[in-house]
Every structure is written in C-alpha cells, then in structure tokens.
Amino acid sequence: MTRHERIELNPAIMFGKPVIKGTRITVEQILRKLASGMTPEQILEDHPRLTIADIQAAEAFAADYLAGEEVAFG
C-alpha cells in the first residue's frame, strides 16, 4: 500500500476535505484529536472503524502537505 492510499479526496464527501477512505472521518479531525492530547488508542475507541495505520496515514498526509511535497495517490 502506498503512503496515501488510505486517504481520499472527493468533492462529494465532506466538501472535498481529505478523509480516511471509506469513512467521513477527516484528516483534520484526527489531527485535532491528537493535538488535544488524545492517544491513538482513544481515537480508535471513538472511531472503531479506524486503524492505527489510518491514524499514521493522516499524520503522514498532513506532514507531506505541509512540507510542500508532491502528494501521490494510489
């Protein structure tokens, strides 16, 4: 699986914000929860469809976006 295969950008889902594929959970939501002090395990309790790999993918997507690197999808 490539780095951003877990992330989807679709204008019909959450106004085109990046989400975890197959969910309506945005990268932003995950990052805000982490920033508020939630652990990945607590996030998984709130969103049982997510995996640790999904949380890591959200972090990697955000880091690449902020770094200005080219973001590649599948």
C-alpha positions as CSV (number, residue, x, y, z in Angstrom):
1,M,0.0,0.0,0.0
2,T,1.4,3.4,-1.0
3,R,1.7,6.2,1.5
4,H,-1.6,7.9,0.8
5,E,-3.8,5.0,-0.4
6,R,-5.8,5.3,2.9
7,I,-6.6,9.0,2.2
8,E,-9.4,10.0,-0.2
9,L,-10.2,13.4,-1.7
10,N,-13.7,13.6,-3.2
11,P,-15.8,16.8,-3.6
12,A,-18.9,14.8,-2.7
13,I,-17.5,13.7,0.7
14,M,-17.0,16.2,3.5
15,F,-16.8,19.1,0.9
16,G,-13.6,17.6,-0.6
17,K,-11.6,17.6,2.6
18,P,-9.1,14.7,2.9
19,V,-10.8,11.7,4.7
20,I,-9.8,8.2,5.6
21,K,-11.0,6.2,2.6
22,G,-14.4,4.6,3.2
23,T,-15.3,6.9,6.1
24,R,-16.4,10.5,6.6
25,I,-13.6,11.0,9.2
26,T,-11.3,13.8,8.0
27,V,-7.6,14.1,8.4
28,E,-8.3,17.3,10.2
29,Q,-10.5,15.6,12.8
30,I,-7.8,13.0,13.6
31,L,-5.1,15.7,13.9
32,R,-7.2,17.9,16.1
33,K,-7.9,14.9,18.4
34,L,-4.2,14.1,18.6
35,A,-3.4,17.8,19.2
36,S,-6.0,17.9,22.1
37,G,-4.0,15.1,23.8
38,M,-6.0,12.1,22.8
39,T,-3.9,9.0,22.2
40,P,-4.3,6.9,19.1
41,E,-6.0,4.2,21.3
42,Q,-8.6,6.8,22.5
43,I,-9.3,7.8,18.9
44,L,-9.8,4.2,18.0
45,E,-12.3,3.9,20.8
46,D,-14.3,6.8,19.4
47,H,-14.0,5.6,15.8
48,P,-13.8,1.7,15.8
49,R,-13.7,1.6,12.0
50,L,-10.2,3.3,12.1
51,T,-6.9,1.5,12.5
52,I,-3.6,2.7,13.8
53,A,-2.4,2.6,10.1
54,D,-5.2,5.1,9.3
55,I,-4.1,7.5,12.0
56,Q,-0.5,7.2,10.8
57,A,-1.6,7.8,7.3
58,A,-3.4,11.0,8.4
59,E,-0.3,12.2,10.1
60,A,1.9,11.4,7.1
61,F,-0.5,13.1,4.7
62,A,-0.5,16.3,6.8
63,A,3.3,16.2,7.1
64,D,3.7,15.8,3.3
65,Y,1.1,18.5,2.6
66,L,2.8,21.0,4.9
67,A,6.2,20.1,3.5
68,G,5.0,21.1,0.1
69,E,6.0,17.8,-1.3
70,E,4.1,16.2,-4.1
71,V,1.3,14.1,-2.7
72,A,0.8,10.8,-4.7
73,F,-2.4,8.8,-4.6
74,G,-2.7,5.1,-5.5
